[in-house]
Amino acid sequence: MPIEIVTVPCLQDNYAYIVKGPDGVCLIDAPQAAPIIAALASRGWQPDSLLITHHHNDHVAGVDELRALYGCQVMGPAAEQARLPDLDRALSDGDVIGADDAQIVALSVPGHTMGHMAYYFPAAAAVFTADSLMALGCGRLFEGTPEMMWDSLSKLAALPGETMVYSGHEYTAANAKFALTIEPDNQALISRAEQIDKARSQGQATVPCELSLELATNPFLRASNPQIKQLVGMTGAPDAQVFAEIRRRKDNFRA
């Protein structure tokens, strides 16, 4: 049975996801309930589980309403359990949900928050990264350190290149403008930025994106690249320090 993934726009620029696999329907994050309920109803689906990536309200505000309506099992990072809606199962790094083609692997990816978690679906070649790895970007370091976030991004970068990255926001156009300040001559990035502008002008989403394309164009994943280090004036510097400098520049960037 093929795995079907539905992107659900929520709030101003958030995305939730519905994954229909061989053993049922799973939700990834719940920024608000109404759009998710509408997307489920239009397909006649009932969710069995809801996976939370981190505690920020724009990812969990709809959890309680969805649980009350559907009775779905709510799971999320044990490291943030005290700041999350009640969990039926608290997850740690490497925990596995389901089996065979329905397998989901919980990946601890702290940095944006201390307990942020991503969810990898090997059979679907998909990873749901919320505010850790984003299309052409990464989340702000609200709680973690640059070293922590670099380790998290490196963990995600090690997944198979054909993995599709489903991130939590539609930030790609702004991220592309910043990425071009780091690598203005990166032809893959230039081409991607043009495609992003076209997609957004037509109201199309820019996520998901293939991990191999992120590796070729996302400056936050490329901090170990000698050319990037040269471009930011940090030749020979440790990778995490280069990442920290790129993140600092992004924090101060105004398009």
Secondary structure, 3 states (H helix, E strand, C coil): CCCEEEEEEECCCEEEEEEEECCEEEEECCCCHHHHHHHHHHHCCCCCEEECCCCCHHHHCCHHHHHHHHCCEEEEEHHHHHHCCCCCEEECCCCEECCHHHCEEEEECCCCCCCCEEEEEHHHCEEEEECCEECCEECCCCCCCHHHHHHHHHHHHCCCCCCEEEECECCHHHHHHHHHHHCCCCHHHHHHHHHHHHHHHCCCCCCCEEHHHHHHHCHHHCCCCHHHHHHCCCCCCCHHHHHHHHHHHHHCCCC
